[in-house]
Amino acid sequence: MADYAFASLVVALADAVLTVRMKAQTDDTNMHWDLANLLERARGDADVRVLVLTGAGEAFLTGRRREHYAKAETVQGRVEPRHLWETFTGILRIHESLAGIEKPVIARVNGAVSGLGASIMFGSDLIVAREDVVIVDSHLAAGEIEGWGAEWSMVPGDGGTALIPLFLPPALAKEALLLARSFTARELLALGVINYAVPAAQLDETVAGLCARLMKRSPYILGWSKRAANRAIAAQLARALDAGIGYEMTSFFMRHRGE
């Protein structure tokens, strides 16, 4: 089994299912870099057949709190070369791995989703969400969503500009990206965007049922089938992900200059 010790993740392997619980993001952790490294290790780990991504607390994964962006050291740190490298290279590697890993990835959406969390959810293969959960790409929230995002906004470069146009009709995709429109899991289920929206009490049962069904399939045939099915997603990431990342980096430099 590979070494899965990461500051921002709690990882457990049982019956060939690797469950990854994502902690709330802090000033001392970099989820982008940690999750990218984990996915690459899991890809080559023969002990792992299915991955389940979920939250370590009440949320699945949310964007940084508003007060985080108000700190002068945050603004300065955002343009520090190593931070830029680990954050934005991490984003690329997360999505390339989610699309390319020859193992099914299930998003177990146990609570609120925003920012990077929304991109990770959309990048997963199967999505099971608590029915009342609210999902939003908060990069352009502009302070309108309590606690999520900042008055100063950023380009949705965590993957939203690449993935959300694949999942939603153009008008809704642009509202989701440009105005940070939120959706409940029930709404996304009705739009055919996620697989299941269930009561909280049924979340574990539903995820476990999917894992059990996936285990009945040959891991080799399942892996090749996923790769073939994900060609359109891989092509979309190649077209749009770098652009979103580059524009978000520009957002950081604009903020650094006070613009």
BARO-257731 format. One record per atom (N, C-alpha, C): residue in one letter; x, y, z. Coordinates in steps of 0.001 Angstrom, whole numbers, padded with zeros to 6 digits, always signed. Example, Ala and Ser with C-alpha at 12.3 -4.5 7.8 and 13.67 -1.06 7.14 Angstrom:
a+013190-005690+007800a+012300-004500+007800a+013200-003300+007800s+012850-002250+007080s+013670-001060+007140s+012900+000030+007870
This chain:
m+000845-001202+000000m+000000+000000+000000m+000877+001249+000000a+000501+002226-000780a+001254+003478-000862a+001117+004277+000437d+002013+005232+000622d+001973+006121+001779d+000974+007239+001488y-000080+007310+002306y-001116+008319+002082y-001190+009310+003248a-000063+009746+003756a-000021+010712+004845a+000040+012128+004269f-001058+012882+004415f-001123+014256+003908f-001783+015140+004955a-001298+016375+005079a-001787+017273+006126a-003267+017609+005969s-003755+017688+004738s-005131+018139+004525s-006116+017002+004296l-005648+015737+004409l-006491+014589+004082l-006431+013545+005187v-007565+012873+005399v-007630+011702+006277v-007980+010523+005377v-007097+009533+005304v-007220+008471+004307v-007317+007114+004986a-008233+006273+004494a-008376+004920+005019a-008653+003965+003859l-008036+002780+003916l-008244+001750+002904l-008896+000541+003548a-010037+000133+003006a-010744-001045+003517a-011426-001740+002356d-011172-003038+002220d-011799-003844+001168d-011613-003223-000211a-010413-002728-000477a-010001-002160-001767a-010671-000828-002085v-011377-000234-001106v-011968+001102-001275v-011134+002101-000490l-010566+003080-001183l-009779+004126-000540l-010692+005318-000268t-010985+005553+001000t-011843+006673+001383t-010968+007850+001774v-011173+008967+001112v-010366+010176+001309v-011264+011256+001872r-011001+011638+003114r-011788+012684+003768r-010988+013988+003720m-011566+014988+003095m-010887+016269+002896m-011189+017206+004067k-010133+017699+004705k-010298+018617+005817k-010606+020027+005308a-011134+020860+006191a-011316+022274+005851a-009962+022883+005533q-009913+023747+004515q-008653+024357+004108q-008204+025395+005137t-006908+025390+005427t-006335+026339+006377t-005127+027017+005742d-004580+027995+006444d-003393+028694+005947d-002181+027771+005879d-002230+026665+006630d-001077+025773+006720d-001170+024550+005810t-002231+024436+005041t-002392+023278+004166t-002646+023725+002736n-002382+022833+001796n-002656+023110+000389n-003341+021881-000194m-004671+021902-000190m-005464+020786-000682m-005136+020457-002131h-004876+021489-002942h-004580+021279-004360h-003389+020333-004534w-002332+020597-003783w-001097+019813-003915w-001255+018421-003302d-001874+018365-002115d-002030+017083-001425d-002911+016124-002223l-004052+016595-002685l-004956+015698-003405l-004357+015251-004727a-003629+016140-005395a-002950+015755-006636a-001977+014616-006388n-001186+014725-005318n-000215+013676-005002n-000902+012374-004618l-001977+012478-003848l-002700+011262-003455l-003257+010526-004665l-003900+011239-005569l-004513+010590-006733l-003462+009886-007587e-002303+010496-007721e-001256+009866-008525e-000726+008597-007842r-000624+008622-006526r-000180+007418-005821r-001244+006322-005906a-002509+006701-005741a-003589+005714-005784a-003699+005065-007158r-003370+005816-008187r-003460+005271-009537r-002571+004038-009698g-001417+004047-009070g-000494+002928-009201g-000566+001921-008069d-001532+002071-007168d-001642+001193-006007d-002589+000037-006328a-002047-001165-006448a-002849-002335-006803a-003843-002717-005716d-003650-002200-004496d-004583-002500-003408d-005867-001675-003494v-005873-000656-004349v-007018+000255-004459v-007793-000036-005740r-009108-000234-005605r-009948-000440-006782r-010974+000676-006975v-011413+001307-005882v-012401+002391-005937v-011958+003473-004967l-012150+004730-005363l-011872+005849-004464l-013181+006547-004110v-013311+006920-002838v-014449+007710-002365v-013902+009006-001789l-014326+010140-002354l-013913+011460-001868l-015060+012056-001067t-014772+012508+000146t-015811+013066+000997t-015188+014070+001954g-016020+014704+002780g-015530+015699+003720g-015153+015081+005050a-014164+015671+005710a-013754+015193+007029a-014631+015776+008128g-015363+016839+007814g-016238+017473+008792g-017656+017543+008269e-018345+018632+008594e-019739+018778+008177e-019869+019137+006704a-018833+019736+006121a-018857+020122+004710a-018137+019076+003862f-018470+019031+002583f-017706+018225+001626f-016356+018903+001436l-016365+020091+000889l-015187+020958+000823l-015673+022322+000350t-015324+023364+001081t-015755+024704+000723t-014556+025604+000471g-014808+026730-000185g-013753+027698-000446g-013295+028376+000831r-012246+029132+000696r-011701+029835+001859r-012731+030807+002414r-012700+030994+003714r-013586+031957+004349r-013187+033377+003937r-014158+034264+004006r-013953+035654+003574r-012794+036317+004307e-012682+036049+005609e-011629+036694+006392e-010237+036259+005957h-010132+035074+005365h-008832+034607+004867h-008279+035569+003820y-009145+036002+002915y-008695+036860+001829y-008447+038298+002276a-008924+038635+003459a-008733+040006+003950a-007345+040212+004550k-006624+039124+004805k-005309+039244+005434k-004267+039726+004439a-003428+040656+004850a-002362+041160+003981a-001393+040038+003605e-001101+039144+004567e-000167+038058+004275e-000751+037067+003266t-002069+036946+003233t-002701+036079+002240t-002489+036633+000844v-002699+037924+000711v-002516+038565-000590v-001081+038413-001063q-000139+038651-000176q+001273+038523-000533q+001619+037076-000865g+001134+036146-000045g+001453+034738-000243g+000914+034166-001533r-000180+034721-002016r-000798+034205-003234r+000076+034376-004465v+001009+035304-004433v+001872+035506-005596v+003298+035020-005333e+003506+034301-004253e+004813+033708-003972e+004993+032518-004918p+006161+032415-005583p+006327+031415-006648p+005997+029991-006252r+006456+029541-005083r+006173+028150-004717r+004680+027923-004513h+004019+028898-003890h+002575+028772-003688h+001854+028693-005033l+002211+029570-005952l+001597+029545-007273l+001811+028188-007949w+003021+027691-007862w+003348+026412-008508w+002525+025265-007917e+002520+025162-006578e+001834+024038-005956e+000324+024133-006126t-000215+025340-006062t-001659+025495-006200t-002115+025191-007618f-001508+025845-008585f-002043+025741-009938f-001575+024489-010674t-000361+024026-010390t+000029+022724-010918t-000805+021642-010248g-001099+021837-008965g-001952+020891-008255g-003319+020774-008889i-003920+021903-009269i-005233+021878-009933i-005174+021060-011214l-004167+021325-012037l-004010+020564-013278l-003918+019072-013000r-003088+018704-012058r-002854+017286-011775r-004083+016624-011173i-004838+017344-010328i-006081+016780-009776i-007022+016377-010901h-007271+017301-011818h-008271+017024-012853h-007761+016035-013891e-006495+016107-014219e-005941+015107-015130e-006036+013713-014507s-005798+013618-013195s-005869+012327-012519s-007309+011843-012380l-008232+012731-011998l-009631+012320-011874l-010160+011782-013201a-009782+012426-014293a-010250+011991-015616a-009527+010746-016095g-008249+010588-015721g-007441+009536-016300g-007244+008304-015455i-007426+008403-014132i-007180+007252-013263i-008112+006110-013648e-007559+004913-013767e-008329+003775-014250e-009114+003111-013115k-009611+003913-012216k-010383+003434-011070k-011552+004389-010866p-012747+003875-010601p-013885+004770-010398p-013689+005654-009173v-014101+006918-009302v-014041+007872-008194v-015467+008308-007866i-015865+008082-006626i-017202+008455-006164i-017083+009680-005263a-017857+010718-005552a-017957+011863-004649a-019099+011604-003674r-018770+011479-002417r-019774+011322-001351r-019972+012713-000753v-020979+013412-001225v-021156+014826-000883v-021993+014914+000390n-021298+015020+001502n-021938+014963+002811n-022366+016316+003355g-021911+017406+002724g-022239+018735+003218g-021916+019781+002175a-021859+021031+002600a-021730+022164+001688a-020544+022019+000743v-020731+022539-000476v-019725+022448-001534v-019540+023820-002155s-018289+024292-002195s-018019+025541-002907s-016568+025549-003362g-016242+026465-004285g-014870+026633-004737g-014276+025356-005295l-013076+025007-004812l-012397+023803-005256l-013270+022571-005053g-014064+022555-003987g-014935+021412-003726g-015894+021145-004856a-016446+022200-005464a-017378+022012-006576a-016664+021383-007765s-015445+021824-008032s-014696+021270-009165s-014339+019806-008934i-013960+019452-007704i-013663+018059-007392i-014924+017204-007549m-016043+017706-007086m-017300+016966-007232m-017614+016717-008703f-017569+017776-009524f-017892+017628-010948f-016873+016744-011669g-015648+016682-011160g-014626+015866-011797g-014707+014393-011443s-015548+014038-010480s-015677+012636-010067s-016541+011867-011059d-016463+010544-011006d-017205+009705-011947d-018660+009512-011550l-018899+009302-010278l-020249+009116-009749l-020429+010067-008576i-021593+010708-008492i-021815+011734-007472i-023052+011367-006662v-022851+011157-005368v-023934+010865-004428v-023952+011988-003407a-025050+012728-003332a-025095+013908-002468a-026266+013852-001506r-026050+014411-000330r-027167+014638+000588r-028127+015600-000102e-029402+015283-000104e-030355+015969-000971e-030482+017469-000719d-030214+017922+000508d-030372+019338+000828d-029072+020129+000727v-028001+019470+000324v-026706+020141+000212v-026759+021240-000840v-026060+022349-000562v-025965+023466-001509v-024594+023423-002177i-024604+023514-003513i-023378+023434-004316i-023216+024728-005084v-022029+025336-005004v-021800+026597-005695v-020322+026737-006024d-020032+027259-007210d-018663+027699-007488d-018583+029142-007022s-017917+029335-005898s-017982+030614-005173s-016953+031644-005619h-016182+031369-006665h-015105+032284-007046h-015611+033691-007352l-016780+033795-007964l-017348+035107-008287l-018543+035440-007399a-018511+034950-006152a-019590+035243-005212a-019630+036717-004841a-018478+037395-004897a-018396+038842-004638a-018990+039226-003294g-018867+038329-002313g-019370+038633-000983g-020859+038452-000823e-021562+037960-001850e-023016+037828-001783e-023468+036555-001078i-022576+035577-000913i-022922+034332-000238i-022242+034335+001117e-023018+034215+002158e-022508+034348+003510e-021345+033387+003785g-020188+033975+004114g-019044+033191+004509g-018225+032607+003376w-018742+032609+002153w-018060+031958+001031w-017519+033014+000082g-016266+032907-000223g-015684+033837-001176g-015434+035187-000543a-014927+036103-001336a-014591+037431-000845a-015289+038476-001688e-015336+039724-001146e-015916+040803-001950e-015143+040951-003260w-013829+040769-003152w-013016+040715-004367w-013103+039303-004902s-013344+039170-006189s-013589+037860-006765s-012425+037392-007623m-012476+036090-007963m-011437+035467-008770m-012075+034722-009930v-011312+034522-010993v-011747+033665-012088v-011895+032246-011536p-012960+031505-011897p-013146+030137-011391p-012148+029156-011998g-010888+029297-011628g-009822+028527-012251g-009555+027168-011634d-010287+026806-010568d-010088+025497-009950d-010610+024357-010818g-011221+024693-011938g-011797+023690-012818g-013206+024026-013252g-013811+025018-012604g-015191+025371-012912g-015400+025822-014343t-014495+026670-014857t-014679+027169-016222t-014532+026064-017253a-013854+024972-016892a-013721+023838-017812a-014874+022858-017669l-015284+022533-016433l-016220+021437-016212l-017684+021859-016189i-017996+023007-015585i-019409+023390-015462i-020095+023530-016818p-019434+024069-017863p-020095+024095-019180p-020374+022708-019767l-019702+021667-019261l-020012+020303-019704l-021270+019768-019031f-021545+020229-017819f-022622+019660-017025f-023939+020430-017133l-023862+021729-017389l-025067+022559-017385l-025307+023177-018756p-026567+023464-019104p-026848+024202-020339p-026149+025560-020301p-025844+026138-021463p-025044+027368-021497p-025551+028495-020604a-026859+028757-020607a-027370+029867-019806a-027147+029620-018317l-027422+028399-017854l-027216+028083-016442l-025736+028025-016093a-024925+027517-017018a-023481+027436-016764a-022900+028828-016553k-023309+029772-017379k-022771+031130-017239k-023286+031813-015985e-024548+031547-015596e-025049+032100-014344e-024304+031490-013163a-024022+030186-013243a-023288+029518-012171a-021878+030067-012031l-021238+030376-013147l-019866+030852-013114l-019768+032356-012863l-020580+033149-013563l-020436+034605-013497l-021113+035225-012284l-022176+034575-011775l-022914+035123-010636l-022925+034176-009442a-022130+033115-009512a-022043+032138-008419a-023415+031640-008007r-024243+031304-009007r-025558+030748-008686r-025377+029400-007984s-026132+029207-006911s-026051+027949-006170s-027197+027024-006572f-026978+025737-006355f-027967+024707-006637f-028017+023745-005455t-029195+023226-005164t-029257+022124-004216t-028989+020829-004967a-028653+019785-004221a-028435+018484-004851a-029706+018017-005559r-030858+018293-004975r-032115+017897-005627r-032255+018557-006990e-031886+019838-007083e-031970+020542-008367e-031018+019938-009388l-029804+019613-008967l-028832+019036-009891l-029247+017639-010330l-029893+016892-009440l-030411+015573-009826l-031472+015731-010909a-032368+016701-010748a-033418+016931-011741a-032844+017339-013088l-031691+017995-013073l-031021+018409-014312l-030161+017283-014899g-030086+016144-014224g-029276+015036-014700g-027779+015219-014498v-027404+016086-013545v-025999+016437-013342v-025316+015495-012351i-026071+014998-011354i-025510+014065-010379i-026308+012771-010435n-025772+011731-009780n-026404+010417-009852n-027491+010204-008813y-027246+010672-007578y-028192+010431-006489y-028231+011642-005567a-029447+012008-005141a-029649+012991-004079a-030518+012301-003038v-029948+012018-001868v-030609+011158-000893v-030631+011824+000476p-031528+011383+001360p-031488+011874+002737p-030156+011512+003388a-029750+012292+004365a-028455+012074+005028a-028315+010650+005534a-029404+010072+006038a-029350+008730+006608a-029069+007661+005559q-029274+007976+004283q-029067+006999+003215q-027756+007193+002456l-026975+008173+002851l-025759+008511+002110l-024766+007341+002105d-024454+006808+003280d-023474+005727+003365d-023967+004466+002667e-025235+004144+002845e-025802+002951+002209e-025712+003045+000693t-026009+004223+000143t-025978+004404-001305t-024558+004292-001844v-023610+004930-001161v-022208+004850-001595v-021697+003421-001487a-021997+002744-000388a-021549+001362-000205a-022131+000452-001278g-023387+000693-001658g-024003-000108-002709g-023308+000069-004045l-022928+001301-004364l-022195+001547-005606l-020833+000876-005578c-020130+000971-004441c-018813+000329-004325c-018949-001180-004529a-019957-001777-003907a-020150-003221-004033a-020429-003620-005477r-021228-002842-006162r-021535-003152-007561r-020304-002993-008451l-019515-001945-008188l-018289-001751-008973l-017314-002901-008761m-017257-003432-007535m-016335-004522-007225m-016680-005805-007979k-017907-005934-008431k-018310-007136-009168k-017733-007138-010589r-017317-005979-011071r-016793-005866-012428r-015290-006114-012441s-014785-006583-013549s-013348-006721-013715s-012688-005349-013597p-011666-005193-012748p-011021-003879-012614p-010367-003425-013910y-009913-004371-014734y-009249-004009-015985y-010259-003492-017003i-011357-004219-017146i-012384-003804-018112i-013049-002518-017643l-013255-002399-016325l-013836-001168-015771l-012917+000019-016037g-011618-000177-015836g-010663+000910-016047g-010606+001363-017486w-010563+000411-018412w-010536+000787-019826w-011834+001470-020244s-012960+000984-019700s-014257+001588-020034s-014324+003030-019551k-013800+003277-018342k-013783+004652-017833k-012935+005541-018725r-011759+005052-019106r-010890+005872-019950r-011566+006219-021271a-012243+005250-021868a-012939+005511-023136a-014081+006505-022933a-014832+006328-021847a-015975+007213-021586a-015535+008638-021261n-014319+008790-020762n-013849+010111-020333n-013073+010870-021409r-013063+010373-022638r-012319+011079-023685r-012832+012509-023873a-014148+012690-023827a-014692+014041-024017a-014293+014954-022863i-014277+014408-021645i-013872+015206-020493i-012396+015563-020582a-011560+014581-020951a-010125+014848-021089a-009869+015908-022158a-010627+015835-023261a-010462+016829-024326a-010887+018214-023858q-011972+018284-023076q-012430+019576-022561q-011420+020162-021590l-010835+019321-020750l-009809+019806-019834l-008610+020346-020602a-008231+019653-021674a-007100+020112-022487a-007407+021448-023151r-008664+021666-023496r-009050+022922-024149r-009137+024090-023183a-009673+023838-021982a-010110+024960-021157a-009446+025097-019793l-008870+024022-019257l-008390+024093-017875l-007225+025064-017714d-006235+025001-018593d-005091+025914-018492d-005518+027374-018598a-006497+027652-019449a-006965+029035-019597a-007559+029539-018288g-008420+028731-017669g-009019+029142-016400g-007972+029364-015330i-006983+028464-015279i-005909+028596-014294i-005094+029863-014544g-004754+030111-015808g-003969+031302-016133g-004685+032588-015779y-005984+032636-016047y-006748+033839-015723y-006912+033995-014212e-007031+032882-013480e-007120+033014-012026e-005792+033502-011449m-004676+033040-012005m-003382+033560-011574m-003320+035071-011791t-003845+035524-012910t-003892+036967-013177t-004715+037679-012126s-005826+037022-011682s-006642+037604-010617s-005812+037849-009367f-004966+036888-009001f-004135+037031-007816f-003186+038229-007958f-002584+038386-009129f-001650+039499-009334f-002383+040839-009306m-003618+040879-009813m-004395+042101-009756m-004691+042470-008307r-005040+041448-007505r-005313+041697-006098r-004052+042181-005384h-002918+041574-005731h-001645+041973-005129h-001358+043452-005395r-001803+043947-006545r-001596+045354-006900r-002723+046231-006381g-003710+045626-005690g-004816+046399-005136g-005868+046776-006144e-005944+046034-007248e-006898+046376-008308e-008126+045475-008248
